[in-house]
């Protein structure tokens, strides 16, 4: 196990270590994170990274293969553009969590603020609490699971992503609609919650939302929606 | 981009260290605002019926002695002038309005940056670290304070363009964001008698709040009306004689983090500024919900 105390080491030292072959199957513990930016960005190998405190912007961004846990809150852009692996936030995550994520799994045990999963392109996101306004704006693929409530304009202008919400939705964005929960969806929801370590969440009240596909097909009758 | 910080002391034993903690928070916000820095510190109130003004002179060689003699002559021998570089705190036994009028008429070269009984506003171009050194910020005690580090995006880098902006007696505003309707609003507010000294958008927000409160709004009402009339992205922190309030615009894309312990309450653009405060590991930490007004007041 390698310790990176960010009092004595720079974030760059840490990130460079995560970019070396030697990071494969290695464990890293990061202390004195104190809201510093860009912690564990661009990790490329199957490493385990534990951030023991609150992280600043972009923590776990562009992650490939690594399993990153933040024992605290994460600032804006947590797991931005994640490719694979997992990023788990034990506390709350700030704005645009997992934005543009292409793969992997992002778990937030607390709440996220606005624009969670904006432009998600294949990442799966599981939020134990609630999410803020304009979440999953222009989401393209992947799943967003929210055990609590969703803020205003969920899934505005989304493409093929799926949204499962256990609580209330303040409002749906343009072209986002509620869709029926079939067996396939119940199974997928269950699988995602189990993968996130939240298998005991009662899924009976969850609803599914997604794109009505009226915007991106450029039907002239919908010109007023643009 | 800019950085804003606010610190409200709940435990009186911490009041002596207000400046030290405020400085630590400002340093963490240096990257968000390397162009200029400013603070509003609430401390050492003058007796009721007296006034405390903070003024900005054209340069550091200003004849503060002459000003002091003039003040003593008009307002009595206990008038005080405490200067730091090109700025000074003036204390006189008269109402703030009377003192402010006299300064504006007798010393038009001075700009009144703050007025009231408690508030002191200092600001300067340059890095937050230099600002802290030049104004001896670490030595200040007090009950609460706001700070700002500026990265200029829409108007010039001068001391006058720096935050905080006064919005009335013992009131001030710091702002992170940008307003898109400030030119039109400035014209309208000028017609209502609000004066502006720069083309800065945040000064318009300050002027707007000052106007609303002159019209009888409470601070909360003025901020509520601001949500309708101010178009743009913003996190505002407004200092008052006994606390401060924070509000984020409806879209909520400018950052703000708040934290509270039994000893203090704080807000900052980023958590790393709050991470410098004692006991932060046990603090309750959250982000403000857009349009909700959060405020702390002395009980």
Boltz contact constraints between the chains, C-beta under 6 A:
constraints:
  - contact:
      token1: [A, 34]
      token2: [B, 272]
      max_distance: 6.0
  - contact:
      token1: [A, 34]
      token2: [B, 275]
      max_distance: 6.0
  - contact:
      token1: [A, 35]
      token2: [B, 271]
      max_distance: 6.0
  - contact:
      token1: [A, 35]
      token2: [B, 272]
      max_distance: 6.0
  - contact:
      token1: [A, 35]
      token2: [B, 275]
      max_distance: 6.0
  - contact:
      token1: [A, 54]
      token2: [B, 271]
      max_distance: 6.0
  - contact:
      token1: [A, 56]
      token2: [B, 272]
      max_distance: 6.0
  - contact:
      token1: [A, 113]
      token2: [B, 287]
      max_distance: 6.0
  - contact:
      token1: [A, 114]
      token2: [B, 252]
      max_distance: 6.0
